[in-house]
Amino acid sequence: MDFLKPDVQDRLMKDHFEFKKLMEEHKAADERLQCLVNKVRLSAQESLEEAALKKVKLRAKERIYQIVLEDSKHRSQ
């Protein structure tokens, strides 16, 4: 995620439970998506799974972004 600086990510991974959970969820969905993308042809079930995984990744990324913004606001005060 291009908006996420490594030092901020490291700190939030240690200090923010929800952030850590979301990062792990995003990574797991991304890894499974890569398996599906590498297939020549997807079954109907795999196509549904692909769509669901993309939604999981997007929701996680949006919430991660919110957490980073909140953290940034708190740190600038």
Secondary structure, 3 states (H helix, E strand, C coil): CCCCCHHHHHHHHHHCHHHHHHHHHHHHHHHHHHHHHCCCCCCHHHHHHHHHHHHHHHHHHHHHHHHHHHHHHHHHC
